[in-house]
Amino acid sequence: MIRRLSDLWTDSPLGFWLVAAACLYFMVMAVRLTVIDIRSHLLPNRIVFPSYAVAGVLLLAAALLAYFADAPTEGASGAVLFGVPGLSVIAGGAVLWLFYFVLRLVHPPGMGFGDVKLAGVLGLYLGYLGWSHIFAGTFAAFLLGGLWSLGILVARRGTLRSAIPFGPFMLAGAAAAMLILPA
């Protein structure tokens, strides 16, 4: 994400500010949802639903600006799918939402519907960067959640049936993919 921002700064300053605003919103949303999910095992709609609009508008506008400003292919390639700028943002949100929805259908006690709704928002962010970020962010979420669960089992603070809030791990996995993987 940092490299994408530096490319945007030189090629599309307005696109830079749109992505920076989206990143700032992500940080605030992630902190609020993490605290709420840890305390109550809920991801409130009053935070998740507006996040679709905020992330969607900011990231789609940035993708369109980068594409039409003739940004270098490295700077805009993650947000272009089948030659359509911004389509990977929408597709990322839809695919990640669908993946978590199928997990919810397969094993309802293992995944809350708040996690499914949050997955769509995270897919918008990760889709802006590309498919490798979607896969890495999802993998990181399950890896972090699994390690936490394993730690709880080893410390004998829970059982295999213990419920853990998965939203914080989803947010941490997405943040890790955005920060660590090259754009």
ROSE-4610 file (N, C-alpha, C; in Angstrom, 1 decimal, always signed):
// ROSE-4610
residu = [M/M/M/I/I/I/R/R/R/R/R/R/L/L/L/S/S/S/D/D/D/L/L/L/W/W/W/T/T/T/D/D/D/S/S/S/P/P/P/L/L/L/G/G/G/F/F/F/W/W/W/L/L/L/V/V/V/A/A/A/A/A/A/A/A/A/C/C/C/L/L/L/Y/Y/Y/F/F/F/M/M/M/V/V/V/M/M/M/A/A/A/V/V/V/R/R/R/L/L/L/T/T/T/V/V/V/I/I/I/D/D/D/I/I/I/R/R/R/S/S/S/H/H/H/L/L/L/L/L/L/P/P/P/N/N/N/R/R/R/I/I/I/V/V/V/F/F/F/P/P/P/S/S/S/Y/Y/Y/A/A/A/V/V/V/A/A/A/G/G/G/V/V/V/L/L/L/L/L/L/L/L/L/A/A/A/A/A/A/A/A/A/L/L/L/L/L/L/A/A/A/Y/Y/Y/F/F/F/A/A/A/D/D/D/A/A/A/P/P/P/T/T/T/E/E/E/G/G/G/A/A/A/S/S/S/G/G/G/A/A/A/V/V/V/L/L/L/F/F/F/G/G/G/V/V/V/P/P/P/G/G/G/L/L/L/S/S/S/V/V/V/I/I/I/A/A/A/G/G/G/G/G/G/A/A/A/V/V/V/L/L/L/W/W/W/L/L/L/F/F/F/Y/Y/Y/F/F/F/V/V/V/L/L/L/R/R/R/L/L/L/V/V/V/H/H/H/P/P/P/P/P/P/G/G/G/M/M/M/G/G/G/F/F/F/G/G/G/D/D/D/V/V/V/K/K/K/L/L/L/A/A/A/G/G/G/V/V/V/L/L/L/G/G/G/L/L/L/Y/Y/Y/L/L/L/G/G/G/Y/Y/Y/L/L/L/G/G/G/W/W/W/S/S/S/H/H/H/I/I/I/F/F/F/A/A/A/G/G/G/T/T/T/F/F/F/A/A/A/A/A/A/F/F/F/L/L/L/L/L/L/G/G/G/G/G/G/L/L/L/W/W/W/S/S/S/L/L/L/G/G/G/I/I/I/L/L/L/V/V/V/A/A/A/R/R/R/R/R/R/G/G/G/T/T/T/L/L/L/R/R/R/S/S/S/A/A/A/I/I/I/P/P/P/F/F/F/G/G/G/P/P/P/F/F/F/M/M/M/L/L/L/A/A/A/G/G/G/A/A/A/A/A/A/A/A/A/A/A/A/M/M/M/L/L/L/I/I/I/L/L/L/P/P/P/A/A/A]
num = [1/1/1/2/2/2/3/3/3/4/4/4/5/5/5/6/6/6/7/7/7/8/8/8/9/9/9/10/10/10/11/11/11/12/12/12/13/13/13/14/14/14/15/15/15/16/16/16/17/17/17/18/18/18/19/19/19/20/20/20/21/21/21/22/22/22/23/23/23/24/24/24/25/25/25/26/26/26/27/27/27/28/28/28/29/29/29/30/30/30/31/31/31/32/32/32/33/33/33/34/34/34/35/35/35/36/36/36/37/37/37/38/38/38/39/39/39/40/40/40/41/41/41/42/42/42/43/43/43/44/44/44/45/45/45/46/46/46/47/47/47/48/48/48/49/49/49/50/50/50/51/51/51/52/52/52/53/53/53/54/54/54/55/55/55/56/56/56/57/57/57/58/58/58/59/59/59/60/60/60/61/61/61/62/62/62/63/63/63/64/64/64/65/65/65/66/66/66/67/67/67/68/68/68/69/69/69/70/70/70/71/71/71/72/72/72/73/73/73/74/74/74/75/75/75/76/76/76/77/77/77/78/78/78/79/79/79/80/80/80/81/81/81/82/82/82/83/83/83/84/84/84/85/85/85/86/86/86/87/87/87/88/88/88/89/89/89/90/90/90/91/91/91/92/92/92/93/93/93/94/94/94/95/95/95/96/96/96/97/97/97/98/98/98/99/99/99/100/100/100/101/101/101/102/102/102/103/103/103/104/104/104/105/105/105/106/106/106/107/107/107/108/108/108/109/109/109/110/110/110/111/111/111/112/112/112/113/113/113/114/114/114/115/115/115/116/116/116/117/117/117/118/118/118/119/119/119/120/120/120/121/121/121/122/122/122/123/123/123/124/124/124/125/125/125/126/126/126/127/127/127/128/128/128/129/129/129/130/130/130/131/131/131/132/132/132/133/133/133/134/134/134/135/135/135/136/136/136/137/137/137/138/138/138/139/139/139/140/140/140/141/141/141/142/142/142/143/143/143/144/144/144/145/145/145/146/146/146/147/147/147/148/148/148/149/149/149/150/150/150/151/151/151/152/152/152/153/153/153/154/154/154/155/155/155/156/156/156/157/157/157/158/158/158/159/159/159/160/160/160/161/161/161/162/162/162/163/163/163/164/164/164/165/165/165/166/166/166/167/167/167/168/168/168/169/169/169/170/170/170/171/171/171/172/172/172/173/173/173/174/174/174/175/175/175/176/176/176/177/177/177/178/178/178/179/179/179/180/180/180/181/181/181/182/182/182/183/183/183]
x = [+0.8/+0.0/+0.9/+2.0/+2.9/+3.4/+3.8/+4.4/+3.3/+2.1/+0.9/+0.7/+0.8/+0.6/+1.7/+2.9/+4.0/+3.9/+3.4/+3.1/+2.0/+1.0/-0.1/+0.2/+1.1/+1.5/+2.1/+2.9/+3.5/+2.6/+1.7/+0.9/-0.5/-1.1/-2.4/-2.6/-2.2/-2.3/-3.7/-4.7/-6.1/-6.3/-5.9/-6.0/-5.2/-4.1/-3.3/-4.1/-4.8/-5.5/-6.8/-7.3/-8.5/-8.1/-6.9/-6.5/-6.0/-5.4/-5.0/-6.2/-7.2/-8.5/-9.1/-9.0/-9.6/-8.7/-7.4/-6.6/-6.8/-7.0/-7.3/-8.6/-9.6/-10.9/-10.8/-10.0/-9.7/-9.2/-8.2/-7.6/-8.6/-9.4/-10.4/-11.4/-11.9/-12.9/-12.3/-11.1/-10.5/-10.4/-9.9/-9.8/-11.2/-12.1/-13.5/-14.1/-14.0/-14.6/-13.8/-12.5/-11.7/-12.2/-12.3/-12.6/-14.1/-15.0/-16.4/-16.5/-15.8/-15.9/-15.3/-14.2/-13.5/-14.5/-15.1/-16.0/-17.3/-17.9/-19.3/-19.5/-18.5/-18.6/-19.6/-19.6/-20.5/-19.8/-20.1/-19.6/-20.8/-21.1/-22.3/-22.5/-23.7/-24.1/-23.9/-24.0/-23.9/-22.5/-21.5/-20.1/-19.8/-20.2/-19.9/-20.5/-21.8/-22.6/-22.1/-21.9/-21.3/-19.9/-19.2/-17.8/-17.8/-18.9/-19.0/-19.0/-19.8/-20.0/-18.7/-18.1/-16.9/-15.7/-15.5/-14.4/-14.7/-15.9/-16.2/-16.0/-16.6/-16.4/-15.0/-14.3/-12.9/-12.0/-12.1/-11.2/-11.5/-12.8/-13.2/-12.8/-13.0/-12.6/-11.1/-10.3/-8.8/-8.4/-9.1/-8.7/-9.0/-10.1/-10.5/-9.5/-9.2/-8.2/-6.9/-6.4/-5.1/-5.1/-6.2/-6.3/-6.3/-7.1/-7.3/-6.2/-5.4/-4.2/-3.0/-3.2/-2.1/-1.0/-1.4/-0.5/+0.3/+1.5/+2.2/+1.4/+1.6/+0.9/+1.1/+2.2/+2.4/+1.5/+1.3/+0.5/-1.0/-1.5/-2.9/-3.3/-2.4/-2.8/-3.6/-3.4/-4.2/-5.7/-6.0/-7.4/-8.1/-7.4/-7.9/-8.2/-9.3/-9.7/-10.4/-9.9/-10.5/-10.5/-9.5/-9.4/-10.3/-11.1/-12.0/-11.5/-11.2/-10.6/-11.6/-11.2/-12.0/-12.8/-12.9/-13.6/-13.1/-11.8/-11.2/-11.6/-11.9/-12.4/-13.7/-14.6/-16.0/-15.9/-15.1/-15.0/-14.4/-13.4/-12.7/-13.7/-14.5/-15.6/-16.6/-17.0/-18.0/-17.5/-16.3/-15.7/-15.4/-14.8/-14.5/-15.8/-16.8/-18.1/-18.7/-18.7/-19.2/-18.4/-17.1/-16.3/-16.7/-16.8/-17.2/-18.7/-19.5/-20.9/-21.0/-20.2/-20.2/-19.7/-18.6/-18.2/-19.3/-20.0/-21.1/-22.2/-22.5/-23.5/-23.0/-21.8/-21.2/-21.2/-20.8/-20.7/-21.1/-22.5/-23.0/-22.4/-22.2/-21.6/-20.2/-19.5/-18.1/-17.8/-18.9/-18.7/-19.9/-19.8/-21.0/-21.2/-22.5/-22.8/-22.2/-21.8/-21.0/-19.7/-19.1/-17.8/-18.0/-19.1/-19.4/-19.6/-20.3/-20.5/-19.2/-18.3/-17.0/-16.1/-16.3/-15.4/-15.6/-16.8/-17.0/-16.3/-16.3/-15.5/-14.0/-13.5/-12.1/-11.8/-12.7/-12.5/-12.3/-13.0/-12.9/-11.5/-11.0/-9.6/-8.6/-8.7/-7.7/-7.8/-9.0/-9.2/-8.6/-8.6/-7.9/-6.4/-5.8/-4.4/-4.2/-5.1/-5.0/-5.3/-5.4/-5.9/-4.9/-3.6/-2.7/-2.9/-3.3/-3.6/-4.8/-5.8/-7.0/-6.7/-5.9/-5.6/-4.7/-3.7/-2.8/-3.5/-4.4/-5.2/-6.1/-6.7/-7.6/-6.8/-5.7/-4.8/-4.3/-3.8/-3.3/-4.4/-5.6/-6.7/-6.9/-6.9/-7.1/-5.9/-4.7/-3.5/-3.4/-3.7/-3.7/-4.8/-6.0/-7.1/-6.7/-6.1/-5.8/-4.7/-3.7/-2.6/-3.2/-4.1/-4.7/-5.5/-6.3/-7.0/-6.1/-5.1/-4.1/-3.5/-3.2/-2.7/-3.7/-4.9/-6.0/-6.1/-6.0/-6.1/-4.9/-3.7/-2.5/-2.5/-3.0/-3.0/-4.2/-5.0/-6.2/-7.2/-7.3/-8.3/-9.5/-9.6/-10.8/-10.7/-11.8/-11.9/-12.1/-12.2/-12.5/-13.8/-14.7/-16.0/-16.1/-15.0/-15.0/-15.1/-15.9/-16.1/-15.0/-14.4/-13.5/-14.0/-13.8/-14.2/-13.2/-13.7/-12.9/-12.6/-13.4/-13.3/-11.9/-11.4/-10.0/-9.0/-9.1/-8.1/-8.3/-9.5/-9.8/-9.2/-9.4/-8.8/-7.3/-6.7/-5.3/-4.7/-5.3/-4.9/-4.9/-6.0/-6.1/-5.0/-4.9/-3.8/-2.4/-2.2/-0.9/-0.6/-1.6/-1.5/-1.3/-2.0/-1.9/-0.5/+0.0/+1.3/+2.5/+2.5/+3.7/+3.9/+2.8/+3.0/+3.2/+4.1/+4.3/+3.1/+2.8/+1.6/+1.8]
y = [-1.2/+0.0/+1.3/+1.2/+2.4/+2.7/+1.6/+1.9/+2.4/+1.9/+2.4/+3.8/+4.2/+5.6/+6.5/+6.0/+6.9/+7.0/+5.9/+6.1/+7.0/+7.0/+7.9/+9.4/+9.6/+10.9/+11.7/+10.9/+11.6/+11.6/+10.6/+10.5/+11.1/+11.0/+11.5/+11.9/+13.2/+13.7/+13.5/+13.7/+13.5/+12.1/+11.2/+9.7/+9.4/+10.0/+9.8/+10.1/+11.3/+11.7/+10.9/+10.4/+9.4/+8.1/+7.6/+6.3/+6.6/+7.7/+8.1/+8.2/+8.8/+8.9/+7.5/+6.7/+5.3/+4.5/+4.7/+4.1/+4.6/+5.9/+6.5/+5.9/+5.9/+5.3/+3.9/+3.1/+1.7/+1.6/+2.4/+2.3/+2.6/+3.7/+4.0/+2.9/+2.4/+1.4/+0.1/-0.2/-1.5/-1.4/-0.3/-0.1/-0.2/+0.5/+0.5/-0.9/-1.6/-2.9/-4.0/-3.8/-4.8/-4.7/-3.4/-3.3/-3.8/-3.5/-3.9/-5.4/-6.0/-7.5/-8.2/-7.7/-8.4/-8.3/-7.2/-7.0/-7.8/-7.7/-8.2/-9.3/-9.7/-10.7/-10.2/-8.9/-8.4/-7.4/-7.4/-6.4/-5.6/-4.4/-3.7/-3.2/-3.3/-2.8/-1.3/-0.6/+0.9/+1.3/+0.4/+0.7/+0.0/-1.3/-2.1/-1.6/-1.3/-0.9/+0.4/+1.4/+2.7/+2.5/+1.5/+1.2/+0.8/+0.1/-0.3/+1.0/+2.0/+3.2/+4.0/+4.2/+5.0/+4.3/+3.1/+2.4/+2.3/+1.9/+1.8/+3.1/+4.2/+5.5/+5.9/+5.9/+6.4/+5.5/+4.2/+3.3/+3.3/+3.3/+3.3/+4.6/+5.7/+7.0/+7.0/+6.5/+6.5/+5.6/+4.5/+3.5/+4.2/+4.9/+5.6/+6.7/+7.5/+8.6/+8.0/+7.0/+6.4/+5.9/+5.3/+4.7/+5.7/+6.7/+7.8/+8.8/+8.8/+9.7/+9.1/+7.9/+7.2/+6.9/+6.4/+6.0/+4.8/+4.6/+3.4/+2.1/+1.1/-0.1/-0.7/-0.5/-1.1/-0.3/+0.9/+1.7/+1.5/+1.1/+1.0/-0.4/-1.3/-2.7/-3.4/-3.2/-3.9/-3.6/-2.4/-2.0/-2.1/-2.8/-3.0/-4.5/-4.9/-6.3/-6.3/-7.2/-7.3/-5.9/-5.1/-3.8/-2.8/-3.1/-2.1/-1.6/-0.3/+0.2/+0.1/-0.3/-0.3/-1.6/-2.5/-3.7/-4.7/-4.7/-5.6/-5.1/-3.9/-3.4/-4.1/-4.0/-4.5/-6.1/-6.7/-8.1/-8.6/-7.9/-8.4/-8.4/-7.4/-7.3/-8.4/-8.7/-9.7/-11.1/-11.4/-12.7/-13.0/-12.1/-12.3/-12.5/-11.7/-11.8/-13.2/-13.6/-14.9/-16.1/-16.0/-17.0/-17.1/-16.0/-16.1/-16.5/-16.2/-16.6/-18.1/-18.7/-20.2/-20.8/-20.2/-20.8/-20.7/-19.6/-19.5/-20.6/-20.8/-21.8/-23.2/-23.5/-24.8/-25.1/-24.1/-24.3/-23.1/-22.9/-21.7/-21.3/-22.3/-21.9/-21.4/-21.7/-21.3/-19.9/-19.3/-18.0/-17.2/-16.0/-15.1/-14.4/-13.9/-13.1/-11.8/-11.3/-10.0/-10.2/-11.3/-11.6/-11.6/-12.2/-12.2/-10.8/-10.0/-8.6/-7.8/-8.0/-7.4/-7.8/-9.1/-9.6/-8.9/-8.4/-7.6/-6.3/-5.7/-4.4/-4.6/-5.7/-6.0/-6.4/-7.0/-7.4/-6.1/-5.1/-3.8/-3.3/-3.2/-2.7/-3.6/-4.9/-5.8/-6.0/-5.9/-5.9/-4.7/-3.6/-2.4/-2.7/-3.5/-3.9/-5.1/-6.0/-7.1/-8.4/-9.4/-10.7/-11.4/-11.2/-11.8/-11.2/-9.9/-9.4/-10.0/-10.3/-10.9/-12.3/-13.1/-14.4/-14.3/-13.4/-13.3/-12.7/-11.8/-11.2/-12.3/-13.1/-14.1/-15.2/-15.6/-16.6/-16.1/-14.9/-14.3/-14.3/-14.0/-13.9/-15.3/-16.3/-17.7/-18.2/-17.8/-18.2/-17.5/-16.2/-15.5/-16.1/-16.3/-16.8/-18.2/-19.0/-20.4/-20.4/-19.5/-19.4/-19.0/-18.0/-17.5/-18.6/-19.4/-20.5/-21.6/-21.8/-22.8/-22.4/-21.1/-20.5/-20.7/-20.4/-20.6/-22.0/-23.0/-24.4/-24.8/-24.4/-24.8/-24.2/-23.0/-22.3/-22.8/-23.7/-24.2/-23.1/-22.1/-21.0/-21.2/-22.3/-22.6/-24.0/-24.4/-25.7/-25.5/-26.7/-26.6/-26.0/-25.9/-25.3/-23.8/-23.3/-21.9/-20.9/-19.9/-18.9/-17.8/-17.5/-16.3/-15.3/-14.1/-13.1/-13.1/-13.3/-13.5/-12.2/-11.2/-9.9/-9.3/-9.2/-8.7/-9.4/-10.7/-11.4/-11.1/-10.9/-10.5/-9.2/-8.3/-6.9/-6.9/-7.7/-7.8/-8.4/-9.5/-10.1/-9.2/-8.4/-7.5/-6.4/-5.9/-4.8/-5.4/-6.6/-7.2/-7.3/-7.8/-7.9/-6.5/-5.5/-4.2/-3.6/-3.8/-3.2/-4.0/-5.3/-6.1/-6.5/-6.9/-7.3/-6.1/-6.2/-5.1/-4.9/-3.6/-3.3/-3.7]
z = [+0.0/+0.0/+0.0/+0.7/+0.8/-0.6/-1.3/-2.7/-3.6/-3.5/-4.3/-4.0/-2.7/-2.4/-2.9/-2.9/-3.5/-5.0/-5.7/-7.1/-7.4/-6.6/-6.8/-6.5/-5.5/-5.2/-6.4/-7.2/-8.4/-9.6/-9.7/-10.9/-10.8/-9.6/-9.4/-7.9/-7.6/-6.3/-5.6/-6.4/-5.9/-5.5/-6.4/-6.1/-4.8/-4.6/-3.4/-2.2/-2.2/-1.0/-0.8/-1.9/-1.8/-1.1/-1.5/-0.9/+0.5/+0.8/+2.1/+3.0/+2.5/+3.3/+3.6/+2.6/+2.7/+3.8/+3.8/+4.8/+6.2/+6.3/+7.6/+8.1/+7.2/+7.6/+8.0/+7.3/+7.7/+9.1/+9.4/+10.7/+11.8/+11.6/+12.7/+12.8/+11.6/+11.6/+12.3/+12.0/+12.5/+14.0/+14.5/+16.0/+16.7/+16.1/+16.7/+16.7/+15.5/+15.4/+16.3/+16.4/+17.2/+18.7/+19.2/+20.6/+20.8/+19.9/+20.1/+20.0/+19.0/+18.8/+20.0/+20.5/+21.7/+22.9/+23.1/+24.3/+24.1/+23.0/+22.8/+21.8/+21.1/+20.0/+18.9/+18.7/+17.7/+16.8/+15.5/+14.6/+14.1/+14.7/+14.5/+13.1/+12.6/+11.3/+11.1/+12.2/+12.1/+11.8/+11.9/+11.5/+10.2/+10.0/+8.9/+7.6/+7.7/+6.4/+5.9/+6.6/+6.1/+5.5/+6.0/+5.5/+4.0/+3.6/+2.2/+1.3/+1.7/+1.0/+1.0/+2.2/+2.3/+1.5/+1.7/+1.0/-0.4/-0.8/-2.2/-3.0/-2.5/-3.2/-3.3/-2.2/-2.1/-3.0/-2.9/-3.7/-5.1/-5.5/-6.9/-7.5/-6.9/-7.4/-7.6/-6.6/-6.8/-7.9/-8.1/-9.2/-10.5/-10.6/-11.9/-12.2/-11.2/-11.4/-11.8/-11.1/-11.5/-12.9/-13.3/-14.6/-15.7/-15.5/-16.5/-16.5/-15.4/-15.4/-16.0/-16.6/-17.2/-16.2/-15.0/-14.0/-14.5/-14.0/-14.5/-14.2/-15.0/-14.8/-13.4/-12.8/-11.5/-10.5/-10.7/-9.8/-9.9/-11.0/-11.2/-11.5/-11.7/-12.2/-11.2/-9.9/-8.9/-9.0/-9.4/-9.5/-10.8/-11.7/-13.1/-13.3/-13.7/-14.0/-15.3/-16.2/-17.5/-18.2/-18.0/-18.6/-18.1/-17.0/-16.4/-15.1/-15.1/-13.8/-12.7/-11.5/-10.3/-10.2/-11.3/-11.2/-10.1/-9.9/-8.9/-7.5/-7.3/-6.0/-5.7/-6.7/-6.5/-6.5/-7.4/-7.4/-6.1/-5.6/-4.4/-3.2/-3.1/-2.1/-2.2/-3.5/-3.7/-3.5/-3.9/-3.8/-2.3/-1.6/-0.2/+0.6/+0.3/+1.0/+0.7/-0.5/-0.9/-0.2/-0.1/+0.5/+2.0/+2.7/+4.1/+4.3/+3.3/+3.4/+3.2/+2.3/+2.2/+3.5/+4.1/+5.4/+6.4/+6.4/+7.4/+7.1/+5.8/+5.5/+5.9/+5.7/+5.9/+7.4/+8.2/+9.7/+10.4/+10.6/+11.2/+12.6/+13.5/+14.8/+14.7/+13.6/+13.5/+13.0/+12.4/+11.8/+11.9/+12.5/+12.6/+11.4/+11.2/+10.0/+10.0/+11.1/+11.2/+10.5/+10.6/+9.9/+8.4/+8.0/+6.6/+6.0/+6.7/+6.3/+6.3/+7.3/+7.3/+6.2/+5.8/+4.7/+3.4/+3.1/+1.9/+1.9/+3.1/+3.2/+3.0/+3.7/+3.6/+2.1/+1.5/+0.0/-0.8/-0.5/-1.3/-1.2/+0.1/+0.3/-0.4/-0.1/-0.7/-2.2/-2.7/-4.1/-4.9/-4.2/-4.8/-5.1/-4.2/-4.3/-5.2/-5.4/-6.3/-5.6/-6.4/-5.9/-5.0/-5.1/-4.2/-2.8/-2.7/-1.4/-0.8/-1.6/-1.1/-0.5/-1.2/-0.7/+0.5/+0.5/+1.6/+2.9/+2.7/+3.8/+4.5/+3.6/+4.1/+4.8/+4.2/+4.8/+6.2/+6.2/+7.5/+8.6/+8.2/+9.2/+9.8/+9.0/+9.5/+10.3/+9.8/+10.5/+11.9/+12.0/+13.3/+14.2/+13.7/+14.5/+15.0/+14.1/+14.5/+15.6/+15.4/+16.4/+17.8/+17.8/+19.0/+19.7/+18.9/+19.4/+20.0/+19.3/+19.8/+21.1/+21.2/+22.5/+23.6/+23.3/+24.3/+24.8/+23.8/+24.2/+25.0/+24.6/+25.4/+26.8/+26.9/+28.2/+29.0/+28.5/+29.1/+29.5/+28.7/+29.0/+28.2/+27.4/+26.6/+26.1/+25.3/+24.7/+23.2/+22.6/+21.1/+20.8/+21.7/+21.5/+21.9/+22.4/+22.9/+21.7/+21.9/+20.8/+21.0/+19.8/+19.8/+18.8/+19.1/+18.1/+16.9/+15.7/+14.5/+13.8/+14.0/+13.4/+13.5/+14.8/+14.9/+14.1/+13.9/+13.1/+11.6/+11.2/+9.8/+9.5/+10.4/+10.3/+10.3/+11.2/+11.3/+10.1/+9.6/+8.4/+7.2/+7.0/+5.9/+6.1/+7.3/+7.5/+7.2/+7.6/+7.3/+5.8/+5.1/+3.6/+3.0/+3.5/+2.9/+3.2/+4.3/+4.7/+4.3/+4.3/+4.1/+2.6/+1.9/+0.5/-0.4/-1.4/-2.3/-3.2/-3.5/-4.3/-5.8]
